[in-house]
């Protein structure tokens, strides 16, 4: 499986998903349903964006994602 895995393409798909969530229109709902939709969209964006920002490698058959969670001003 790892031999055919294009890690860069996979990470790019996550970046595209994050962008798509940001462009997702709000459905015609109100009240609690609207807030639940917005909350889920924010969670989806964060998850996709975090993985999209990862540096990925395959090491000894394991997909390794390195994600720098430090604030931007503390990154090297």
N, C-alpha and C positions, 0 to 999 in steps of 0.2 A: 504494500500500500504506500509506504513512504517513498518508494522509488518513483512513483508517478505523481507525487504531490508537488505542486508548484506553490511553494510557500508564499512567494511574492504575489502571485495571482490571488491566492486565498485572502491575504491581508488587504489587497486592493478591493476585493469584493466586500470586505467589512467596512472599508472607507466609503464605498458606494452606498452601502446600506445605511450608514450613519447619515450621509447626505440626503438620502431618500426619506429618512424619518423626519428630518428638518423641513422637507418640502411637503410632507404629508398634510393634506387639507383636513380640517376638523369636520367630522360628520355633523349632520344636523341634530345634535343632541344638546340637552341643557342640564343644568343642575349637577347632581352627583355623577351622572354618566359622563358629562363633559369633563369634569375634574378627573375622573378615573382615566379617561382617554388621554388627557394631557399628561397625567402622571406616568402612564405606561409609555407614552412617546418619549418622555424625558429619560426614563430608565432604559428604553431600547437604544436611544441615541448614545447614552453614556456607555453602555455595554459594547455597542458596535464601534464607537470611537476609540475606546480603550484598546480593543483588540486590533483595530486598524492602525493604531500608533505603535504597535509592537514591532520588535525586530525578531524575526522568526528563523529558526534553523531546525534541521533534523540531525539529531545526535544519537548515535547508537540505536536508531529505530524509534526515538522519541521526538515528538514535535516539541520544541522548546521555544516559548515566547518570552522575550525579555521586555518588560514594560516599566519604563521609568516613571514612577509616581511622585518623584520629588517636584517641588515647585520649579517653574521655569528658571528662576534666578539662581537655583542651586544645582542645576545640571551642568555637567562638564562639557 
